[in-house]
Amino acid sequence: MVQMHKKFTDIQVKELIERYIANKVGRKYVQEILGIKKTRFFALVKQVKENPEKFSILYTRKTPTRKLSPDTEKNIVRELKKEKELIENKNTPIKYYNYSYLQDLLEQDYRQKVSLPTIIDRAKRGNFYFPRPKKKVHDREVD
């Protein structure tokens, strides 16, 4: 489903709603053309009635998506380095990263919420990733 602001211009939507207000076209017809439901339709009608000159369906996001703050990035790398030291230390029984633990640690200690795929991605980018060895196939036959 394509967003309305990508399919239509402000002028096109405004004209359709003005035709509806003037009883030239039906509500269901306009809704079908715009690909919206009843609640969104009447919200647009209200906007056109209140201020037709400044009517717009365009919007911008308040915060950029998929962006981590530099502090969060530093904290992820810092914790990955600590884990790597533990993994490389022969005296500890740890062999692999526990990404869920890192996620919990970031949330508890630094108050930063980060998804697991993001942590794994940063581990791969920073050469902190150890692929798990493939398990041997069980090939015995039972008589």
N, C-alpha and C positions, 0 to 999 in steps of 0.2 A: 504494500500500500504506500503510495507516494503522498507526501505531505501536501496539504492544500497550497501552502505558500510556494511550492515548487511547481505546481501545475498551473496556477492562475496568478494573474497580476492583481494588485489592489483594485484597480479600476474595473476589471472584469467581475470580481466578487461584489464590489459595491453596486455595479449596474444590476446584477442578478437580484440582489437583496432589495434594491430600490424598486425593481419590477414587482417583487413579491409584496412590498409595502403598498404599492399602487394597485394591488389586486389584478395584475396582468398575467401572472403565472402562479402556479400552486406551490405550496411549501414542499411537498414530496418531490416534485420535479426539480426544484432548486437543490434540495438535499442530495438527490441522486446525481446531479451534475457535479456538485462540489465534493461528493463522497464523504459527507459528514452526517452525524446523527442529529436528533431533534434538539438536544441541549446545546450543542455547539452552534447549531443554526440560530437559535434564539439569542444566544450570546452575541453573535455577529449582528443580528437585527438590532439588538439594543445598542451596540457600538455605533452603527450607522445612524440610528435615530438620535443619539446623544450628541455626536460630533461627526457629521459626514465629511468635513474638510480634512480632519486628521485621521480618518479611518485607514487602518493598515493591518494586513495579516502577517507582515514580516516580523521577525523577532530575532534577537541575538541572545546567545547564552551568557549568563552572568559570569560563569567560570569556565575556563577551557576544559574540555573532556580529555581523558586519558593522559593527564599530566600529573606527575608526582613532584612535590616540592624538592628542592636540592637537599634539604635536611633529611627527608625521608630516604632519598637515594643514598646519602652518606651512611645513614643508619643501617640500611639493608646491607651495604658492602661491609661495614664494620662488623656486623654480626656474622656475615658469611666468612669473613677472615678468621674470626674467633673459632667458628665451627671447623674451618679447614685445618687450623692448628691442632684441634683435638683429633680430627680424623687422621692426620699425618703422624701424630704421636703414637709410637708403637706400644706404649704402656697403657693406652686407653682402649677399651673394647669397641669403640665407635668406628663404624666403617663407612657410613653414609650420612648425608645431611638429613635432618628432620625438619622439613620445610614448615610443617604445621607448628612445630615448636618455635621456629623463627617468627612466624606470623603472630603467635601468641605473645612472644617476647616484645615484638615491636609495639603491639597494642598495649601491653601492660606497662612497660618501662618508658616508652616514648610517646604514648597516646597517639599512635599513627596506625590507621587501618589500611592494610595492604592485602591484596588478593594473593592466593597461592601461585597462580600462573605468573604473576608479576615477579614474585620472589624467585621462582624457578628461571624465568627469563633473565633476570639480573645475574643469577648464578651462572648461567650459560654465557652471558656476555662477558663476565669478569673472570672466566676460566676457573670457576669454583665448582663446576658441575662434574660429578663422577657418575658415569652411566653404570647402572646395575648390571652385573654379569648375567648372561642367560642361564636359566636353570637347565640341568640335564634332563633329557627326555626319559621317561620311564618306559623301557622297552622289553621288560621281562615277560615271558609267557607263563601262564599258570596251566599246569597239566591236570 
